[in-house]
């Protein structure tokens, strides 16, 4: 839990940060910005730049999602960032586009493609909720240079209160 206390006048606002369990200020700011402490970022092998790129992609997607889905009739529109933006061939942070449609309350189809035409990996994915907590994913991934790969994934989701 992170607590932010704002105190004073707008012209001279004082910001106090605290957390439970108690963390250093840098870790609290890292939690707010990236959802991970500095140690967790180091252990994950991700860089601050790749996490910033992911946040930027989510913000751009959220701005574009409503107008695009309204105009096209799609239910899913998402721009995704590469784990390592320095390796993208376009030099852009945004590396994938995902669009899809909810066919029923429990079944959705998604199509994902790389924005860079050189790699052009494409994925067709079906998501089916067997129950509210069990998700079955099936997807086919391939590109112009590789044979298609088929995978299935079963995810269990539990809420912690």
PyMOL CGO cylinders between C-alpha atoms (Angstrom):
from pymol import cmd
from pymol.cgo import CYLINDER

trace = [
    CYLINDER, 0.00, 0.00, 0.00, 1.30, 3.44, -0.94, 0.3, 1, 1, 1, 1, 1, 1,
    CYLINDER, 1.30, 3.44, -0.94, 0.01, 6.57, 0.78, 0.3, 1, 1, 1, 1, 1, 1,
    CYLINDER, 0.01, 6.57, 0.78, 0.31, 10.05, -0.70, 0.3, 1, 1, 1, 1, 1, 1,
    CYLINDER, 0.31, 10.05, -0.70, -0.43, 13.02, 1.54, 0.3, 1, 1, 1, 1, 1, 1,
    CYLINDER, -0.43, 13.02, 1.54, -0.91, 16.42, -0.09, 0.3, 1, 1, 1, 1, 1, 1,
    CYLINDER, -0.91, 16.42, -0.09, -0.85, 19.38, 2.26, 0.3, 1, 1, 1, 1, 1, 1,
    CYLINDER, -0.85, 19.38, 2.26, -0.79, 23.16, 1.90, 0.3, 1, 1, 1, 1, 1, 1,
    CYLINDER, -0.79, 23.16, 1.90, -1.80, 25.70, -0.72, 0.3, 1, 1, 1, 1, 1, 1,
    CYLINDER, -1.80, 25.70, -0.72, -1.63, 24.95, -4.44, 0.3, 1, 1, 1, 1, 1, 1,
    CYLINDER, -1.63, 24.95, -4.44, 1.19, 27.48, -4.83, 0.3, 1, 1, 1, 1, 1, 1,
    CYLINDER, 1.19, 27.48, -4.83, 3.27, 25.68, -2.17, 0.3, 1, 1, 1, 1, 1, 1,
    CYLINDER, 3.27, 25.68, -2.17, 2.04, 22.09, -2.02, 0.3, 1, 1, 1, 1, 1, 1,
    CYLINDER, 2.04, 22.09, -2.02, 3.89, 19.62, 0.21, 0.3, 1, 1, 1, 1, 1, 1,
    CYLINDER, 3.89, 19.62, 0.21, 3.86, 15.98, -0.86, 0.3, 1, 1, 1, 1, 1, 1,
    CYLINDER, 3.86, 15.98, -0.86, 4.55, 13.21, 1.67, 0.3, 1, 1, 1, 1, 1, 1,
    CYLINDER, 4.55, 13.21, 1.67, 4.96, 9.59, 0.60, 0.3, 1, 1, 1, 1, 1, 1,
    CYLINDER, 4.96, 9.59, 0.60, 4.75, 6.53, 2.83, 0.3, 1, 1, 1, 1, 1, 1,
    CYLINDER, 4.75, 6.53, 2.83, 4.01, 2.85, 2.40, 0.3, 1, 1, 1, 1, 1, 1,
    CYLINDER, 4.01, 2.85, 2.40, 3.06, -0.28, 4.27, 0.3, 1, 1, 1, 1, 1, 1,
    CYLINDER, 3.06, -0.28, 4.27, 5.39, -2.12, 4.59, 0.3, 1, 1, 1, 1, 1, 1,
    CYLINDER, 5.39, -2.12, 4.59, 7.76, 0.79, 4.95, 0.3, 1, 1, 1, 1, 1, 1,
    CYLINDER, 7.76, 0.79, 4.95, 9.89, 1.46, 1.85, 0.3, 1, 1, 1, 1, 1, 1,
    CYLINDER, 9.89, 1.46, 1.85, 12.44, 4.08, 0.81, 0.3, 1, 1, 1, 1, 1, 1,
    CYLINDER, 12.44, 4.08, 0.81, 11.18, 7.09, -1.16, 0.3, 1, 1, 1, 1, 1, 1,
    CYLINDER, 11.18, 7.09, -1.16, 12.87, 5.85, -4.38, 0.3, 1, 1, 1, 1, 1, 1,
    CYLINDER, 12.87, 5.85, -4.38, 11.08, 2.50, -4.10, 0.3, 1, 1, 1, 1, 1, 1,
    CYLINDER, 11.08, 2.50, -4.10, 7.73, 4.21, -3.47, 0.3, 1, 1, 1, 1, 1, 1,
    CYLINDER, 7.73, 4.21, -3.47, 8.20, 6.39, -6.56, 0.3, 1, 1, 1, 1, 1, 1,
    CYLINDER, 8.20, 6.39, -6.56, 9.22, 3.31, -8.55, 0.3, 1, 1, 1, 1, 1, 1,
    CYLINDER, 9.22, 3.31, -8.55, 6.06, 1.51, -7.38, 0.3, 1, 1, 1, 1, 1, 1,
    CYLINDER, 6.06, 1.51, -7.38, 3.91, 4.45, -8.47, 0.3, 1, 1, 1, 1, 1, 1,
    CYLINDER, 3.91, 4.45, -8.47, 5.61, 4.80, -11.86, 0.3, 1, 1, 1, 1, 1, 1,
    CYLINDER, 5.61, 4.80, -11.86, 6.27, 1.16, -12.80, 0.3, 1, 1, 1, 1, 1, 1,
    CYLINDER, 6.27, 1.16, -12.80, 4.38, -1.04, -10.36, 0.3, 1, 1, 1, 1, 1, 1,
    CYLINDER, 4.38, -1.04, -10.36, 7.67, -2.53, -9.07, 0.3, 1, 1, 1, 1, 1, 1,
    CYLINDER, 7.67, -2.53, -9.07, 10.36, -1.61, -6.57, 0.3, 1, 1, 1, 1, 1, 1,
    CYLINDER, 10.36, -1.61, -6.57, 13.88, -0.87, -7.83, 0.3, 1, 1, 1, 1, 1, 1,
    CYLINDER, 13.88, -0.87, -7.83, 15.03, -4.32, -6.67, 0.3, 1, 1, 1, 1, 1, 1,
    CYLINDER, 15.03, -4.32, -6.67, 12.15, -6.05, -8.50, 0.3, 1, 1, 1, 1, 1, 1,
    CYLINDER, 12.15, -6.05, -8.50, 13.06, -4.14, -11.68, 0.3, 1, 1, 1, 1, 1, 1,
    CYLINDER, 13.06, -4.14, -11.68, 16.69, -5.28, -11.40, 0.3, 1, 1, 1, 1, 1, 1,
    CYLINDER, 16.69, -5.28, -11.40, 15.63, -8.89, -10.78, 0.3, 1, 1, 1, 1, 1, 1,
    CYLINDER, 15.63, -8.89, -10.78, 13.24, -8.86, -13.74, 0.3, 1, 1, 1, 1, 1, 1,
    CYLINDER, 13.24, -8.86, -13.74, 16.01, -7.75, -16.08, 0.3, 1, 1, 1, 1, 1, 1,
    CYLINDER, 16.01, -7.75, -16.08, 13.88, -4.92, -17.42, 0.3, 1, 1, 1, 1, 1, 1,
    CYLINDER, 13.88, -4.92, -17.42, 15.18, -1.40, -17.74, 0.3, 1, 1, 1, 1, 1, 1,
    CYLINDER, 15.18, -1.40, -17.74, 13.50, 1.80, -16.68, 0.3, 1, 1, 1, 1, 1, 1,
    CYLINDER, 13.50, 1.80, -16.68, 13.39, 2.74, -20.37, 0.3, 1, 1, 1, 1, 1, 1,
    CYLINDER, 13.39, 2.74, -20.37, 11.47, -0.41, -21.36, 0.3, 1, 1, 1, 1, 1, 1,
    CYLINDER, 11.47, -0.41, -21.36, 9.02, 0.10, -18.48, 0.3, 1, 1, 1, 1, 1, 1,
    CYLINDER, 9.02, 0.10, -18.48, 8.55, 3.75, -19.47, 0.3, 1, 1, 1, 1, 1, 1,
    CYLINDER, 8.55, 3.75, -19.47, 7.92, 2.61, -23.04, 0.3, 1, 1, 1, 1, 1, 1,
    CYLINDER, 7.92, 2.61, -23.04, 5.25, 0.20, -21.84, 0.3, 1, 1, 1, 1, 1, 1,
    CYLINDER, 5.25, 0.20, -21.84, 3.53, 2.96, -19.84, 0.3, 1, 1, 1, 1, 1, 1,
    CYLINDER, 3.53, 2.96, -19.84, 3.69, 5.30, -22.86, 0.3, 1, 1, 1, 1, 1, 1,
    CYLINDER, 3.69, 5.30, -22.86, 2.14, 2.61, -25.08, 0.3, 1, 1, 1, 1, 1, 1,
    CYLINDER, 2.14, 2.61, -25.08, -0.67, 2.05, -22.56, 0.3, 1, 1, 1, 1, 1, 1,
    CYLINDER, -0.67, 2.05, -22.56, -1.40, 5.79, -22.38, 0.3, 1, 1, 1, 1, 1, 1,
    CYLINDER, -1.40, 5.79, -22.38, -1.46, 6.19, -26.18, 0.3, 1, 1, 1, 1, 1, 1,
    CYLINDER, -1.46, 6.19, -26.18, -3.71, 3.14, -26.44, 0.3, 1, 1, 1, 1, 1, 1,
    CYLINDER, -3.71, 3.14, -26.44, -6.11, 4.48, -23.84, 0.3, 1, 1, 1, 1, 1, 1,
    CYLINDER, -6.11, 4.48, -23.84, -6.47, 7.76, -25.74, 0.3, 1, 1, 1, 1, 1, 1,
    CYLINDER, -6.47, 7.76, -25.74, -7.06, 6.04, -29.09, 0.3, 1, 1, 1, 1, 1, 1,
    CYLINDER, -7.06, 6.04, -29.09, -9.07, 3.04, -27.88, 0.3, 1, 1, 1, 1, 1, 1,
    CYLINDER, -9.07, 3.04, -27.88, -12.52, 4.61, -27.54, 0.3, 1, 1, 1, 1, 1, 1,
    CYLINDER, -12.52, 4.61, -27.54, -12.62, 6.46, -30.90, 0.3, 1, 1, 1, 1, 1, 1,
    CYLINDER, -12.62, 6.46, -30.90, -11.14, 3.51, -32.79, 0.3, 1, 1, 1, 1, 1, 1,
    CYLINDER, -11.14, 3.51, -32.79, -13.43, 0.89, -31.23, 0.3, 1, 1, 1, 1, 1, 1,
    CYLINDER, -13.43, 0.89, -31.23, -16.47, 3.13, -31.74, 0.3, 1, 1, 1, 1, 1, 1,
    CYLINDER, -16.47, 3.13, -31.74, -15.63, 3.77, -35.41, 0.3, 1, 1, 1, 1, 1, 1,
    CYLINDER, -15.63, 3.77, -35.41, -14.72, 0.17, -36.28, 0.3, 1, 1, 1, 1, 1, 1,
    CYLINDER, -14.72, 0.17, -36.28, -17.02, -1.92, -34.08, 0.3, 1, 1, 1, 1, 1, 1,
    CYLINDER, -17.02, -1.92, -34.08, -14.00, -3.66, -32.53, 0.3, 1, 1, 1, 1, 1, 1,
    CYLINDER, -14.00, -3.66, -32.53, -13.92, -4.35, -28.80, 0.3, 1, 1, 1, 1, 1, 1,
    CYLINDER, -13.92, -4.35, -28.80, -10.15, -4.61, -28.44, 0.3, 1, 1, 1, 1, 1, 1,
    CYLINDER, -10.15, -4.61, -28.44, -7.60, -2.06, -29.64, 0.3, 1, 1, 1, 1, 1, 1,
    CYLINDER, -7.60, -2.06, -29.64, -4.19, -2.00, -28.03, 0.3, 1, 1, 1, 1, 1, 1,
    CYLINDER, -4.19, -2.00, -28.03, -0.73, -0.71, -28.88, 0.3, 1, 1, 1, 1, 1, 1,
    CYLINDER, -0.73, -0.71, -28.88, 2.06, -2.64, -27.18, 0.3, 1, 1, 1, 1, 1, 1,
    CYLINDER, 2.06, -2.64, -27.18, 5.66, -1.72, -26.48, 0.3, 1, 1, 1, 1, 1, 1,
    CYLINDER, 5.66, -1.72, -26.48, 8.68, -3.88, -27.04, 0.3, 1, 1, 1, 1, 1, 1,
    CYLINDER, 8.68, -3.88, -27.04, 10.50, -5.20, -23.98, 0.3, 1, 1, 1, 1, 1, 1,
    CYLINDER, 10.50, -5.20, -23.98, 13.64, -3.53, -25.33, 0.3, 1, 1, 1, 1, 1, 1,
    CYLINDER, 13.64, -3.53, -25.33, 12.83, -0.50, -27.52, 0.3, 1, 1, 1, 1, 1, 1,
    CYLINDER, 12.83, -0.50, -27.52, 16.48, -0.23, -28.63, 0.3, 1, 1, 1, 1, 1, 1,
    CYLINDER, 16.48, -0.23, -28.63, 16.05, -3.49, -30.57, 0.3, 1, 1, 1, 1, 1, 1,
    CYLINDER, 16.05, -3.49, -30.57, 13.02, -2.42, -32.57, 0.3, 1, 1, 1, 1, 1, 1,
    CYLINDER, 13.02, -2.42, -32.57, 13.87, -1.92, -36.20, 0.3, 1, 1, 1, 1, 1, 1,
    CYLINDER, 13.87, -1.92, -36.20, 11.73, 1.18, -36.53, 0.3, 1, 1, 1, 1, 1, 1,
    CYLINDER, 11.73, 1.18, -36.53, 13.35, 2.94, -33.58, 0.3, 1, 1, 1, 1, 1, 1,
    CYLINDER, 13.35, 2.94, -33.58, 9.86, 3.35, -32.19, 0.3, 1, 1, 1, 1, 1, 1,
    CYLINDER, 9.86, 3.35, -32.19, 8.70, 2.39, -28.72, 0.3, 1, 1, 1, 1, 1, 1,
    CYLINDER, 8.70, 2.39, -28.72, 5.45, 0.99, -30.04, 0.3, 1, 1, 1, 1, 1, 1,
    CYLINDER, 5.45, 0.99, -30.04, 6.08, -2.35, -31.64, 0.3, 1, 1, 1, 1, 1, 1,
    CYLINDER, 6.08, -2.35, -31.64, 2.78, -4.27, -31.83, 0.3, 1, 1, 1, 1, 1, 1,
    CYLINDER, 2.78, -4.27, -31.83, -0.85, -3.64, -32.67, 0.3, 1, 1, 1, 1, 1, 1,
    CYLINDER, -0.85, -3.64, -32.67, -3.63, -5.82, -31.26, 0.3, 1, 1, 1, 1, 1, 1,
    CYLINDER, -3.63, -5.82, -31.26, -7.25, -5.70, -32.41, 0.3, 1, 1, 1, 1, 1, 1,
    CYLINDER, -7.25, -5.70, -32.41, -10.09, -8.02, -31.54, 0.3, 1, 1, 1, 1, 1, 1,
    CYLINDER, -10.09, -8.02, -31.54, -13.74, -8.70, -30.95, 0.3, 1, 1, 1, 1, 1, 1,
    CYLINDER, -13.74, -8.70, -30.95, -15.67, -10.17, -28.02, 0.3, 1, 1, 1, 1, 1, 1,
    CYLINDER, -15.67, -10.17, -28.02, -17.88, -12.81, -29.61, 0.3, 1, 1, 1, 1, 1, 1,
    CYLINDER, -17.88, -12.81, -29.61, -19.64, -13.77, -26.38, 0.3, 1, 1, 1, 1, 1, 1,
    CYLINDER, -19.64, -13.77, -26.38, -19.23, -12.86, -22.71, 0.3, 1, 1, 1, 1, 1, 1,
    CYLINDER, -19.23, -12.86, -22.71, -16.65, -15.64, -22.40, 0.3, 1, 1, 1, 1, 1, 1,
    CYLINDER, -16.65, -15.64, -22.40, -15.06, -15.85, -25.89, 0.3, 1, 1, 1, 1, 1, 1,
    CYLINDER, -15.06, -15.85, -25.89, -12.91, -13.26, -27.64, 0.3, 1, 1, 1, 1, 1, 1,
    CYLINDER, -12.91, -13.26, -27.64, -10.64, -13.31, -30.69, 0.3, 1, 1, 1, 1, 1, 1,
    CYLINDER, -10.64, -13.31, -30.69, -7.53, -11.15, -31.06, 0.3, 1, 1, 1, 1, 1, 1,
    CYLINDER, -7.53, -11.15, -31.06, -5.20, -10.49, -33.96, 0.3, 1, 1, 1, 1, 1, 1,
    CYLINDER, -5.20, -10.49, -33.96, -1.73, -9.13, -33.13, 0.3, 1, 1, 1, 1, 1, 1,
    CYLINDER, -1.73, -9.13, -33.13, 0.89, -7.97, -35.59, 0.3, 1, 1, 1, 1, 1, 1,
    CYLINDER, 0.89, -7.97, -35.59, 4.28, -6.34, -35.41, 0.3, 1, 1, 1, 1, 1, 1,
    CYLINDER, 4.28, -6.34, -35.41, 4.30, -2.74, -36.59, 0.3, 1, 1, 1, 1, 1, 1,
    CYLINDER, 4.30, -2.74, -36.59, 7.74, -3.21, -38.18, 0.3, 1, 1, 1, 1, 1, 1,
    CYLINDER, 7.74, -3.21, -38.18, 7.20, -4.88, -41.58, 0.3, 1, 1, 1, 1, 1, 1,
    CYLINDER, 7.20, -4.88, -41.58, 10.64, -6.56, -41.45, 0.3, 1, 1, 1, 1, 1, 1,
    CYLINDER, 10.64, -6.56, -41.45, 9.70, -8.88, -38.61, 0.3, 1, 1, 1, 1, 1, 1,
    CYLINDER, 9.70, -8.88, -38.61, 5.97, -9.13, -39.37, 0.3, 1, 1, 1, 1, 1, 1,
    CYLINDER, 5.97, -9.13, -39.37, 5.17, -11.71, -36.72, 0.3, 1, 1, 1, 1, 1, 1,
    CYLINDER, 5.17, -11.71, -36.72, 1.43, -12.25, -36.60, 0.3, 1, 1, 1, 1, 1, 1,
    CYLINDER, 1.43, -12.25, -36.60, -0.62, -13.94, -33.89, 0.3, 1, 1, 1, 1, 1, 1,
    CYLINDER, -0.62, -13.94, -33.89, -4.21, -15.08, -33.91, 0.3, 1, 1, 1, 1, 1, 1,
    CYLINDER, -4.21, -15.08, -33.91, -5.44, -15.71, -30.36, 0.3, 1, 1, 1, 1, 1, 1,
    CYLINDER, -5.44, -15.71, -30.36, -8.69, -17.04, -28.91, 0.3, 1, 1, 1, 1, 1, 1,
    CYLINDER, -8.69, -17.04, -28.91, -9.50, -16.43, -25.23, 0.3, 1, 1, 1, 1, 1, 1,
    CYLINDER, -9.50, -16.43, -25.23, -12.20, -18.51, -23.57, 0.3, 1, 1, 1, 1, 1, 1,
    CYLINDER, -12.20, -18.51, -23.57, -13.17, -18.21, -19.89, 0.3, 1, 1, 1, 1, 1, 1,
    CYLINDER, -13.17, -18.21, -19.89, -14.15, -21.71, -18.78, 0.3, 1, 1, 1, 1, 1, 1,
    CYLINDER, -14.15, -21.71, -18.78, -15.24, -20.18, -15.47, 0.3, 1, 1, 1, 1, 1, 1,
    CYLINDER, -15.24, -20.18, -15.47, -14.78, -16.69, -14.02, 0.3, 1, 1, 1, 1, 1, 1,
    CYLINDER, -14.78, -16.69, -14.02, -11.35, -17.76, -12.73, 0.3, 1, 1, 1, 1, 1, 1,
    CYLINDER, -11.35, -17.76, -12.73, -10.09, -20.15, -15.44, 0.3, 1, 1, 1, 1, 1, 1,
    CYLINDER, -10.09, -20.15, -15.44, -8.94, -18.76, -18.81, 0.3, 1, 1, 1, 1, 1, 1,
    CYLINDER, -8.94, -18.76, -18.81, -8.05, -20.99, -21.76, 0.3, 1, 1, 1, 1, 1, 1,
    CYLINDER, -8.05, -20.99, -21.76, -5.94, -19.32, -24.47, 0.3, 1, 1, 1, 1, 1, 1,
    CYLINDER, -5.94, -19.32, -24.47, -5.11, -20.82, -27.81, 0.3, 1, 1, 1, 1, 1, 1,
    CYLINDER, -5.11, -20.82, -27.81, -2.91, -19.03, -30.28, 0.3, 1, 1, 1, 1, 1, 1,
    CYLINDER, -2.91, -19.03, -30.28, -1.15, -19.43, -33.59, 0.3, 1, 1, 1, 1, 1, 1,
    CYLINDER, -1.15, -19.43, -33.59, 1.99, -17.38, -34.14, 0.3, 1, 1, 1, 1, 1, 1,
    CYLINDER, 1.99, -17.38, -34.14, 3.98, -17.17, -37.34, 0.3, 1, 1, 1, 1, 1, 1,
    CYLINDER, 3.98, -17.17, -37.34, 5.85, -14.91, -39.69, 0.3, 1, 1, 1, 1, 1, 1,
    CYLINDER, 5.85, -14.91, -39.69, 6.84, -14.90, -43.33, 0.3, 1, 1, 1, 1, 1, 1,
    CYLINDER, 6.84, -14.90, -43.33, 10.16, -16.59, -42.47, 0.3, 1, 1, 1, 1, 1, 1,
    CYLINDER, 10.16, -16.59, -42.47, 9.08, -19.20, -39.88, 0.3, 1, 1, 1, 1, 1, 1,
    CYLINDER, 9.08, -19.20, -39.88, 6.57, -22.01, -39.67, 0.3, 1, 1, 1, 1, 1, 1,
    CYLINDER, 6.57, -22.01, -39.67, 3.50, -21.33, -37.53, 0.3, 1, 1, 1, 1, 1, 1,
    CYLINDER, 3.50, -21.33, -37.53, 3.58, -22.28, -33.84, 0.3, 1, 1, 1, 1, 1, 1,
    CYLINDER, 3.58, -22.28, -33.84, 0.45, -23.43, -32.03, 0.3, 1, 1, 1, 1, 1, 1,
    CYLINDER, 0.45, -23.43, -32.03, 0.17, -23.07, -28.26, 0.3, 1, 1, 1, 1, 1, 1,
    CYLINDER, 0.17, -23.07, -28.26, -2.42, -23.46, -25.54, 0.3, 1, 1, 1, 1, 1, 1,
    CYLINDER, -2.42, -23.46, -25.54, -2.30, -21.84, -22.14, 0.3, 1, 1, 1, 1, 1, 1,
    CYLINDER, -2.30, -21.84, -22.14, -4.52, -22.44, -19.13, 0.3, 1, 1, 1, 1, 1, 1,
    CYLINDER, -4.52, -22.44, -19.13, -4.51, -19.63, -16.52, 0.3, 1, 1, 1, 1, 1, 1,
    CYLINDER, -4.51, -19.63, -16.52, -6.01, -19.68, -13.06, 0.3, 1, 1, 1, 1, 1, 1,
    CYLINDER, -6.01, -19.68, -13.06, -6.89, -16.31, -11.57, 0.3, 1, 1, 1, 1, 1, 1,
    CYLINDER, -6.89, -16.31, -11.57, -7.62, -15.80, -7.91, 0.3, 1, 1, 1, 1, 1, 1,
    CYLINDER, -7.62, -15.80, -7.91, -8.66, -12.61, -6.20, 0.3, 1, 1, 1, 1, 1, 1,
    CYLINDER, -8.66, -12.61, -6.20, -6.92, -11.70, -2.98, 0.3, 1, 1, 1, 1, 1, 1,
    CYLINDER, -6.92, -11.70, -2.98, -8.77, -9.39, -0.65, 0.3, 1, 1, 1, 1, 1, 1,
]
cmd.load_cgo(trace, "trace")
